[in-house]
Amino acid sequence: MRKEYDFSKSVKNPYAKQLKKQITIRIDEKTIEYFRELAEKTGMPYQSLMNSYLTDCARRHVEPQLQWS
């Protein structure tokens, strides 16, 4: 390793905005189980499936249909 490195000509990561951010979220067990079962069928990790679904909803500007009892 060098003692010093020259970063004066460095370039920002063009993909930095595409990185995912880790958050904490509370999700019902039944919802997690649904995505885990779907993950087994598709061969895709359940977290990626959930992210894909939420991304699709955001792109289509889907608003939840909530009914409080």
HTML snippet that shows the backbone in 3Dmol.js (N, CA, C, O; Angstrom):
<script src="https://3Dmol.org/build/3Dmol-min.js"></script>
<div id="view" style="width:600px;height:400px;position:relative"></div>
<script>
const pdb = `
ATOM      1  N   MET A   1       0.832  -1.184   0.000  1.00  0.00           N
ATOM      2  CA  MET A   1       0.000   0.000   0.000  1.00  0.00           C
ATOM      3  C   MET A   1       0.875   1.244   0.000  1.00  0.00           C
ATOM      4  O   MET A   1       1.964   1.264   0.572  1.00  0.00           O
ATOM      5  N   ARG A   2       0.377   2.259  -0.644  1.00  0.00           N
ATOM      6  CA  ARG A   2       1.078   3.538  -0.642  1.00  0.00           C
ATOM      7  C   ARG A   2       0.784   4.299   0.635  1.00  0.00           C
ATOM      8  O   ARG A   2      -0.218   4.055   1.307  1.00  0.00           O
ATOM      9  N   LYS A   3       1.668   5.218   0.956  1.00  0.00           N
ATOM     10  CA  LYS A   3       1.421   6.070   2.111  1.00  0.00           C
ATOM     11  C   LYS A   3       0.330   7.083   1.795  1.00  0.00           C
ATOM     12  O   LYS A   3      -0.481   7.417   2.658  1.00  0.00           O
ATOM     13  N   GLU A   4       0.308   7.575   0.553  1.00  0.00           N
ATOM     14  CA  GLU A   4      -0.683   8.563   0.140  1.00  0.00           C
ATOM     15  C   GLU A   4      -1.218   8.207  -1.249  1.00  0.00           C
ATOM     16  O   GLU A   4      -0.524   7.600  -2.065  1.00  0.00           O
ATOM     17  N   TYR A   5      -2.449   8.594  -1.489  1.00  0.00           N
ATOM     18  CA  TYR A   5      -3.080   8.381  -2.792  1.00  0.00           C
ATOM     19  C   TYR A   5      -3.562   9.724  -3.324  1.00  0.00           C
ATOM     20  O   TYR A   5      -3.992  10.587  -2.558  1.00  0.00           O
ATOM     21  N   ASP A   6      -3.489   9.893  -4.631  1.00  0.00           N
ATOM     22  CA  ASP A   6      -3.915  11.139  -5.272  1.00  0.00           C
ATOM     23  C   ASP A   6      -5.319  10.948  -5.846  1.00  0.00           C
ATOM     24  O   ASP A   6      -5.500  10.222  -6.823  1.00  0.00           O
ATOM     25  N   PHE A   7      -6.312  11.601  -5.237  1.00  0.00           N
ATOM     26  CA  PHE A   7      -7.694  11.512  -5.695  1.00  0.00           C
ATOM     27  C   PHE A   7      -8.132  12.777  -6.444  1.00  0.00           C
ATOM     28  O   PHE A   7      -9.323  12.977  -6.681  1.00  0.00           O
ATOM     29  N   SER A   8      -7.188  13.613  -6.808  1.00  0.00           N
ATOM     30  CA  SER A   8      -7.526  14.879  -7.462  1.00  0.00           C
ATOM     31  C   SER A   8      -8.186  14.676  -8.822  1.00  0.00           C
ATOM     32  O   SER A   8      -8.924  15.552  -9.271  1.00  0.00           O
ATOM     33  N   LYS A   9      -7.947  13.566  -9.483  1.00  0.00           N
ATOM     34  CA  LYS A   9      -8.538  13.302 -10.801  1.00  0.00           C
ATOM     35  C   LYS A   9      -9.618  12.226 -10.731  1.00  0.00           C
ATOM     36  O   LYS A   9      -9.979  11.632 -11.747  1.00  0.00           O
ATOM     37  N   SER A  10     -10.125  11.982  -9.542  1.00  0.00           N
ATOM     38  CA  SER A  10     -11.136  10.940  -9.389  1.00  0.00           C
ATOM     39  C   SER A  10     -12.485  11.414  -9.926  1.00  0.00           C
ATOM     40  O   SER A  10     -12.739  12.611 -10.057  1.00  0.00           O
ATOM     41  N   VAL A  11     -13.333  10.448 -10.230  1.00  0.00           N
ATOM     42  CA  VAL A  11     -14.665  10.720 -10.779  1.00  0.00           C
ATOM     43  C   VAL A  11     -15.692  10.105  -9.829  1.00  0.00           C
ATOM     44  O   VAL A  11     -15.495   9.004  -9.315  1.00  0.00           O
ATOM     45  N   LYS A  12     -16.800  10.836  -9.601  1.00  0.00           N
ATOM     46  CA  LYS A  12     -17.852  10.301  -8.748  1.00  0.00           C
ATOM     47  C   LYS A  12     -18.467   9.065  -9.401  1.00  0.00           C
ATOM     48  O   LYS A  12     -18.508   8.951 -10.626  1.00  0.00           O
ATOM     49  N   ASN A  13     -18.936   8.159  -8.580  1.00  0.00           N
ATOM     50  CA  ASN A  13     -19.575   6.940  -9.048  1.00  0.00           C
ATOM     51  C   ASN A  13     -20.876   7.295  -9.770  1.00  0.00           C
ATOM     52  O   ASN A  13     -21.788   7.824  -9.134  1.00  0.00           O
ATOM     53  N   PRO A  14     -20.996   7.024 -11.077  1.00  0.00           N
ATOM     54  CA  PRO A  14     -22.225   7.367 -11.807  1.00  0.00           C
ATOM     55  C   PRO A  14     -23.422   6.512 -11.395  1.00  0.00           C
ATOM     56  O   PRO A  14     -24.562   6.853 -11.711  1.00  0.00           O
ATOM     57  N   TYR A  15     -23.177   5.420 -10.703  1.00  0.00           N
ATOM     58  CA  TYR A  15     -24.256   4.519 -10.295  1.00  0.00           C
ATOM     59  C   TYR A  15     -24.685   4.737  -8.843  1.00  0.00           C
ATOM     60  O   TYR A  15     -25.532   4.006  -8.330  1.00  0.00           O
ATOM     61  N   ALA A  16     -24.108   5.732  -8.187  1.00  0.00           N
ATOM     62  CA  ALA A  16     -24.373   5.939  -6.763  1.00  0.00           C
ATOM     63  C   ALA A  16     -25.853   6.184  -6.483  1.00  0.00           C
ATOM     64  O   ALA A  16     -26.359   5.743  -5.451  1.00  0.00           O
ATOM     65  N   LYS A  17     -26.559   6.875  -7.378  1.00  0.00           N
ATOM     66  CA  LYS A  17     -27.981   7.144  -7.165  1.00  0.00           C
ATOM     67  C   LYS A  17     -28.821   5.879  -7.310  1.00  0.00           C
ATOM     68  O   LYS A  17     -29.951   5.830  -6.823  1.00  0.00           O
ATOM     69  N   GLN A  18     -28.289   4.868  -7.966  1.00  0.00           N
ATOM     70  CA  GLN A  18     -29.020   3.629  -8.171  1.00  0.00           C
ATOM     71  C   GLN A  18     -28.847   2.648  -7.008  1.00  0.00           C
ATOM     72  O   GLN A  18     -29.495   1.602  -6.978  1.00  0.00           O
ATOM     73  N   LEU A  19     -27.983   2.978  -6.059  1.00  0.00           N
ATOM     74  CA  LEU A  19     -27.747   2.082  -4.936  1.00  0.00           C
ATOM     75  C   LEU A  19     -28.988   2.004  -4.059  1.00  0.00           C
ATOM     76  O   LEU A  19     -29.774   2.948  -3.984  1.00  0.00           O
ATOM     77  N   LYS A  20     -29.146   0.899  -3.418  1.00  0.00           N
ATOM     78  CA  LYS A  20     -30.281   0.708  -2.529  1.00  0.00           C
ATOM     79  C   LYS A  20     -29.917   1.183  -1.133  1.00  0.00           C
ATOM     80  O   LYS A  20     -28.754   1.139  -0.730  1.00  0.00           O
ATOM     81  N   LYS A  21     -30.920   1.634  -0.405  1.00  0.00           N
ATOM     82  CA  LYS A  21     -30.720   2.104   0.961  1.00  0.00           C
ATOM     83  C   LYS A  21     -31.378   1.121   1.913  1.00  0.00           C
ATOM     84  O   LYS A  21     -32.537   0.748   1.733  1.00  0.00           O
ATOM     85  N   GLN A  22     -30.641   0.711   2.910  1.00  0.00           N
ATOM     86  CA  GLN A  22     -31.171  -0.217   3.898  1.00  0.00           C
ATOM     87  C   GLN A  22     -32.025   0.548   4.893  1.00  0.00           C
ATOM     88  O   GLN A  22     -31.607   1.577   5.423  1.00  0.00           O
ATOM     89  N   ILE A  23     -33.244   0.031   5.148  1.00  0.00           N
ATOM     90  CA  ILE A  23     -34.152   0.643   6.103  1.00  0.00           C
ATOM     91  C   ILE A  23     -34.730  -0.447   7.006  1.00  0.00           C
ATOM     92  O   ILE A  23     -34.569  -1.639   6.744  1.00  0.00           O
ATOM     93  N   THR A  24     -35.395  -0.022   8.056  1.00  0.00           N
ATOM     94  CA  THR A  24     -36.112  -0.958   8.914  1.00  0.00           C
ATOM     95  C   THR A  24     -37.591  -0.732   8.669  1.00  0.00           C
ATOM     96  O   THR A  24     -38.062   0.404   8.703  1.00  0.00           O
ATOM     97  N   ILE A  25     -38.324  -1.804   8.422  1.00  0.00           N
ATOM     98  CA  ILE A  25     -39.750  -1.708   8.141  1.00  0.00           C
ATOM     99  C   ILE A  25     -40.460  -2.887   8.800  1.00  0.00           C
ATOM    100  O   ILE A  25     -39.933  -3.998   8.839  1.00  0.00           O
ATOM    101  N   ARG A  26     -41.632  -2.638   9.303  1.00  0.00           N
ATOM    102  CA  ARG A  26     -42.422  -3.697   9.940  1.00  0.00           C
ATOM    103  C   ARG A  26     -43.433  -4.218   8.928  1.00  0.00           C
ATOM    104  O   ARG A  26     -44.252  -3.464   8.403  1.00  0.00           O
ATOM    105  N   ILE A  27     -43.361  -5.511   8.666  1.00  0.00           N
ATOM    106  CA  ILE A  27     -44.232  -6.144   7.674  1.00  0.00           C
ATOM    107  C   ILE A  27     -44.906  -7.345   8.316  1.00  0.00           C
ATOM    108  O   ILE A  27     -44.280  -8.097   9.062  1.00  0.00           O
ATOM    109  N   ASP A  28     -46.188  -7.515   8.019  1.00  0.00           N
ATOM    110  CA  ASP A  28     -46.941  -8.646   8.558  1.00  0.00           C
ATOM    111  C   ASP A  28     -46.301  -9.968   8.158  1.00  0.00           C
ATOM    112  O   ASP A  28     -45.764 -10.104   7.059  1.00  0.00           O
ATOM    113  N   GLU A  29     -46.365 -10.939   9.061  1.00  0.00           N
ATOM    114  CA  GLU A  29     -45.804 -12.271   8.800  1.00  0.00           C
ATOM    115  C   GLU A  29     -46.419 -12.902   7.546  1.00  0.00           C
ATOM    116  O   GLU A  29     -45.714 -13.527   6.754  1.00  0.00           O
ATOM    117  N   LYS A  30     -47.729 -12.738   7.371  1.00  0.00           N
ATOM    118  CA  LYS A  30     -48.405 -13.329   6.206  1.00  0.00           C
ATOM    119  C   LYS A  30     -47.893 -12.733   4.903  1.00  0.00           C
ATOM    120  O   LYS A  30     -47.783 -13.432   3.896  1.00  0.00           O
ATOM    121  N   THR A  31     -47.581 -11.444   4.923  1.00  0.00           N
ATOM    122  CA  THR A  31     -47.042 -10.782   3.724  1.00  0.00           C
ATOM    123  C   THR A  31     -45.648 -11.308   3.407  1.00  0.00           C
ATOM    124  O   THR A  31     -45.324 -11.575   2.250  1.00  0.00           O
ATOM    125  N   ILE A  32     -44.835 -11.454   4.434  1.00  0.00           N
ATOM    126  CA  ILE A  32     -43.479 -11.986   4.236  1.00  0.00           C
ATOM    127  C   ILE A  32     -43.560 -13.414   3.714  1.00  0.00           C
ATOM    128  O   ILE A  32     -42.824 -13.784   2.799  1.00  0.00           O
ATOM    129  N   GLU A  33     -44.442 -14.210   4.284  1.00  0.00           N
ATOM    130  CA  GLU A  33     -44.599 -15.598   3.843  1.00  0.00           C
ATOM    131  C   GLU A  33     -45.041 -15.656   2.381  1.00  0.00           C
ATOM    132  O   GLU A  33     -44.563 -16.496   1.618  1.00  0.00           O
ATOM    133  N   TYR A  34     -45.949 -14.767   1.995  1.00  0.00           N
ATOM    134  CA  TYR A  34     -46.398 -14.712   0.595  1.00  0.00           C
ATOM    135  C   TYR A  34     -45.213 -14.482  -0.341  1.00  0.00           C
ATOM    136  O   TYR A  34     -45.065 -15.184  -1.341  1.00  0.00           O
ATOM    137  N   PHE A  35     -44.373 -13.501  -0.018  1.00  0.00           N
ATOM    138  CA  PHE A  35     -43.228 -13.193  -0.874  1.00  0.00           C
ATOM    139  C   PHE A  35     -42.162 -14.286  -0.812  1.00  0.00           C
ATOM    140  O   PHE A  35     -41.457 -14.508  -1.797  1.00  0.00           O
ATOM    141  N   ARG A  36     -42.032 -14.964   0.312  1.00  0.00           N
ATOM    142  CA  ARG A  36     -41.078 -16.078   0.396  1.00  0.00           C
ATOM    143  C   ARG A  36     -41.524 -17.239  -0.488  1.00  0.00           C
ATOM    144  O   ARG A  36     -40.705 -17.860  -1.165  1.00  0.00           O
ATOM    145  N   GLU A  37     -42.819 -17.529  -0.479  1.00  0.00           N
ATOM    146  CA  GLU A  37     -43.342 -18.591  -1.341  1.00  0.00           C
ATOM    147  C   GLU A  37     -43.180 -18.222  -2.814  1.00  0.00           C
ATOM    148  O   GLU A  37     -42.814 -19.061  -3.638  1.00  0.00           O
ATOM    149  N   LEU A  38     -43.455 -16.964  -3.133  1.00  0.00           N
ATOM    150  CA  LEU A  38     -43.277 -16.491  -4.501  1.00  0.00           C
ATOM    151  C   LEU A  38     -41.806 -16.555  -4.906  1.00  0.00           C
ATOM    152  O   LEU A  38     -41.480 -16.851  -6.055  1.00  0.00           O
ATOM    153  N   ALA A  39     -40.923 -16.275  -3.947  1.00  0.00           N
ATOM    154  CA  ALA A  39     -39.485 -16.326  -4.211  1.00  0.00           C
ATOM    155  C   ALA A  39     -39.037 -17.742  -4.565  1.00  0.00           C
ATOM    156  O   ALA A  39     -38.185 -17.929  -5.434  1.00  0.00           O
ATOM    157  N   GLU A  40     -39.609 -18.730  -3.896  1.00  0.00           N
ATOM    158  CA  GLU A  40     -39.266 -20.120  -4.210  1.00  0.00           C
ATOM    159  C   GLU A  40     -39.684 -20.476  -5.629  1.00  0.00           C
ATOM    160  O   GLU A  40     -38.959 -21.184  -6.328  1.00  0.00           O
ATOM    161  N   LYS A  41     -40.837 -19.998  -6.058  1.00  0.00           N
ATOM    162  CA  LYS A  41     -41.326 -20.278  -7.416  1.00  0.00           C
ATOM    163  C   LYS A  41     -40.483 -19.586  -8.478  1.00  0.00           C
ATOM    164  O   LYS A  41     -40.219 -20.154  -9.538  1.00  0.00           O
ATOM    165  N   THR A  42     -40.061 -18.356  -8.191  1.00  0.00           N
ATOM    166  CA  THR A  42     -39.347 -17.568  -9.194  1.00  0.00           C
ATOM    167  C   THR A  42     -37.835 -17.719  -9.127  1.00  0.00           C
ATOM    168  O   THR A  42     -37.136 -17.421 -10.096  1.00  0.00           O
ATOM    169  N   GLY A  43     -37.325 -18.181  -7.982  1.00  0.00           N
ATOM    170  CA  GLY A  43     -35.875 -18.299  -7.822  1.00  0.00           C
ATOM    171  C   GLY A  43     -35.214 -16.955  -7.534  1.00  0.00           C
ATOM    172  O   GLY A  43     -34.001 -16.807  -7.676  1.00  0.00           O
ATOM    173  N   MET A  44     -36.013 -15.989  -7.132  1.00  0.00           N
ATOM    174  CA  MET A  44     -35.523 -14.644  -6.843  1.00  0.00           C
ATOM    175  C   MET A  44     -35.643 -14.406  -5.336  1.00  0.00           C
ATOM    176  O   MET A  44     -36.628 -14.846  -4.742  1.00  0.00           O
ATOM    177  N   PRO A  45     -34.692 -13.733  -4.692  1.00  0.00           N
ATOM    178  CA  PRO A  45     -34.806 -13.479  -3.257  1.00  0.00           C
ATOM    179  C   PRO A  45     -36.074 -12.688  -2.928  1.00  0.00           C
ATOM    180  O   PRO A  45     -36.477 -11.805  -3.685  1.00  0.00           O
ATOM    181  N   TYR A  46     -36.695 -13.010  -1.802  1.00  0.00           N
ATOM    182  CA  TYR A  46     -37.975 -12.375  -1.484  1.00  0.00           C
ATOM    183  C   TYR A  46     -37.834 -10.870  -1.273  1.00  0.00           C
ATOM    184  O   TYR A  46     -38.763 -10.119  -1.571  1.00  0.00           O
ATOM    185  N   GLN A  47     -36.684 -10.418  -0.762  1.00  0.00           N
ATOM    186  CA  GLN A  47     -36.488  -8.986  -0.585  1.00  0.00           C
ATOM    187  C   GLN A  47     -36.459  -8.276  -1.937  1.00  0.00           C
ATOM    188  O   GLN A  47     -36.976  -7.168  -2.074  1.00  0.00           O
ATOM    189  N   SER A  48     -35.852  -8.922  -2.932  1.00  0.00           N
ATOM    190  CA  SER A  48     -35.801  -8.345  -4.274  1.00  0.00           C
ATOM    191  C   SER A  48     -37.191  -8.302  -4.899  1.00  0.00           C
ATOM    192  O   SER A  48     -37.529  -7.348  -5.600  1.00  0.00           O
ATOM    193  N   LEU A  49     -37.993  -9.330  -4.646  1.00  0.00           N
ATOM    194  CA  LEU A  49     -39.368  -9.335  -5.149  1.00  0.00           C
ATOM    195  C   LEU A  49     -40.175  -8.201  -4.526  1.00  0.00           C
ATOM    196  O   LEU A  49     -40.927  -7.515  -5.220  1.00  0.00           O
ATOM    197  N   MET A  50     -40.022  -8.008  -3.235  1.00  0.00           N
ATOM    198  CA  MET A  50     -40.736  -6.933  -2.559  1.00  0.00           C
ATOM    199  C   MET A  50     -40.295  -5.580  -3.105  1.00  0.00           C
ATOM    200  O   MET A  50     -41.130  -4.707  -3.339  1.00  0.00           O
ATOM    201  N   ASN A  51     -39.010  -5.400  -3.307  1.00  0.00           N
ATOM    202  CA  ASN A  51     -38.494  -4.155  -3.855  1.00  0.00           C
ATOM    203  C   ASN A  51     -39.023  -3.935  -5.270  1.00  0.00           C
ATOM    204  O   ASN A  51     -39.409  -2.823  -5.630  1.00  0.00           O
ATOM    205  N   SER A  52     -39.037  -4.995  -6.062  1.00  0.00           N
ATOM    206  CA  SER A  52     -39.537  -4.895  -7.434  1.00  0.00           C
ATOM    207  C   SER A  52     -41.006  -4.484  -7.457  1.00  0.00           C
ATOM    208  O   SER A  52     -41.414  -3.642  -8.258  1.00  0.00           O
ATOM    209  N   TYR A  53     -41.787  -5.082  -6.578  1.00  0.00           N
ATOM    210  CA  TYR A  53     -43.216  -4.761  -6.498  1.00  0.00           C
ATOM    211  C   TYR A  53     -43.419  -3.305  -6.083  1.00  0.00           C
ATOM    212  O   TYR A  53     -44.218  -2.592  -6.689  1.00  0.00           O
ATOM    213  N   LEU A  54     -42.706  -2.867  -5.060  1.00  0.00           N
ATOM    214  CA  LEU A  54     -42.838  -1.490  -4.598  1.00  0.00           C
ATOM    215  C   LEU A  54     -42.364  -0.489  -5.651  1.00  0.00           C
ATOM    216  O   LEU A  54     -42.959   0.576  -5.816  1.00  0.00           O
ATOM    217  N   THR A  55     -41.295  -0.836  -6.360  1.00  0.00           N
ATOM    218  CA  THR A  55     -40.793   0.020  -7.435  1.00  0.00           C
ATOM    219  C   THR A  55     -41.838   0.157  -8.536  1.00  0.00           C
ATOM    220  O   THR A  55     -42.064   1.251  -9.054  1.00  0.00           O
ATOM    221  N   ASP A  56     -42.478  -0.966  -8.893  1.00  0.00           N
ATOM    222  CA  ASP A  56     -43.528  -0.940  -9.915  1.00  0.00           C
ATOM    223  C   ASP A  56     -44.695  -0.060  -9.471  1.00  0.00           C
ATOM    224  O   ASP A  56     -45.219   0.720 -10.266  1.00  0.00           O
ATOM    225  N   CYS A  57     -45.101  -0.180  -8.220  1.00  0.00           N
ATOM    226  CA  CYS A  57     -46.185   0.654  -7.687  1.00  0.00           C
ATOM    227  C   CYS A  57     -45.811   2.133  -7.758  1.00  0.00           C
ATOM    228  O   CYS A  57     -46.635   2.964  -8.139  1.00  0.00           O
ATOM    229  N   ALA A  58     -44.577   2.463  -7.396  1.00  0.00           N
ATOM    230  CA  ALA A  58     -44.129   3.855  -7.413  1.00  0.00           C
ATOM    231  C   ALA A  58     -44.095   4.407  -8.835  1.00  0.00           C
ATOM    232  O   ALA A  58     -44.487   5.552  -9.064  1.00  0.00           O
ATOM    233  N   ARG A  59     -43.634   3.607  -9.785  1.00  0.00           N
ATOM    234  CA  ARG A  59     -43.581   4.063 -11.186  1.00  0.00           C
ATOM    235  C   ARG A  59     -44.965   4.324 -11.757  1.00  0.00           C
ATOM    236  O   ARG A  59     -45.159   5.247 -12.548  1.00  0.00           O
ATOM    237  N   ARG A  60     -45.934   3.494 -11.346  1.00  0.00           N
ATOM    238  CA  ARG A  60     -47.295   3.633 -11.854  1.00  0.00           C
ATOM    239  C   ARG A  60     -48.148   4.558 -10.980  1.00  0.00           C
ATOM    240  O   ARG A  60     -49.331   4.758 -11.256  1.00  0.00           O
ATOM    241  N   HIS A  61     -47.551   5.120  -9.932  1.00  0.00           N
ATOM    242  CA  HIS A  61     -48.246   6.021  -9.003  1.00  0.00           C
ATOM    243  C   HIS A  61     -49.494   5.363  -8.414  1.00  0.00           C
ATOM    244  O   HIS A  61     -50.558   5.977  -8.332  1.00  0.00           O
ATOM    245  N   VAL A  62     -49.341   4.118  -8.012  1.00  0.00           N
ATOM    246  CA  VAL A  62     -50.441   3.363  -7.399  1.00  0.00           C
ATOM    247  C   VAL A  62     -50.656   3.868  -5.980  1.00  0.00           C
ATOM    248  O   VAL A  62     -49.713   3.957  -5.193  1.00  0.00           O
ATOM    249  N   GLU A  63     -51.887   4.192  -5.664  1.00  0.00           N
ATOM    250  CA  GLU A  63     -52.224   4.610  -4.306  1.00  0.00           C
ATOM    251  C   GLU A  63     -53.016   3.499  -3.632  1.00  0.00           C
ATOM    252  O   GLU A  63     -53.887   2.891  -4.254  1.00  0.00           O
ATOM    253  N   PRO A  64     -52.718   3.231  -2.361  1.00  0.00           N
ATOM    254  CA  PRO A  64     -53.403   2.129  -1.664  1.00  0.00           C
ATOM    255  C   PRO A  64     -54.886   2.409  -1.471  1.00  0.00           C
ATOM    256  O   PRO A  64     -55.297   3.551  -1.263  1.00  0.00           O
ATOM    257  N   GLN A  65     -55.677   1.353  -1.542  1.00  0.00           N
ATOM    258  CA  GLN A  65     -57.100   1.426  -1.272  1.00  0.00           C
ATOM    259  C   GLN A  65     -57.300   0.933   0.160  1.00  0.00           C
ATOM    260  O   GLN A  65     -57.464  -0.265   0.391  1.00  0.00           O
ATOM    261  N   LEU A  66     -57.285   1.842   1.103  1.00  0.00           N
ATOM    262  CA  LEU A  66     -57.370   1.475   2.518  1.00  0.00           C
ATOM    263  C   LEU A  66     -58.774   1.696   3.046  1.00  0.00           C
ATOM    264  O   LEU A  66     -59.437   2.686   2.738  1.00  0.00           O
ATOM    265  N   GLN A  67     -59.200   0.738   3.851  1.00  0.00           N
ATOM    266  CA  GLN A  67     -60.486   0.856   4.545  1.00  0.00           C
ATOM    267  C   GLN A  67     -60.232   0.517   6.003  1.00  0.00           C
ATOM    268  O   GLN A  67     -59.875  -0.613   6.332  1.00  0.00           O
ATOM    269  N   TRP A  68     -60.417   1.492   6.866  1.00  0.00           N
ATOM    270  CA  TRP A  68     -60.188   1.278   8.291  1.00  0.00           C
ATOM    271  C   TRP A  68     -61.499   0.835   8.928  1.00  0.00           C
ATOM    272  O   TRP A  68     -62.553   1.430   8.703  1.00  0.00           O
ATOM    273  N   SER A  69     -61.410  -0.214   9.720  1.00  0.00           N
ATOM    274  CA  SER A  69     -62.624  -0.714  10.366  1.00  0.00           C
ATOM    275  C   SER A  69     -62.787  -0.173  11.755  1.00  0.00           C
ATOM    276  O   SER A  69     -63.760  -0.499  12.435  1.00  0.00           O
TER     277      SER A  69
END
`;
const viewer = $3Dmol.createViewer("view");
viewer.addModel(pdb, "pdb");
viewer.setStyle({}, {cartoon: {color: "spectrum"}});
viewer.zoomTo();
viewer.render();
</script>
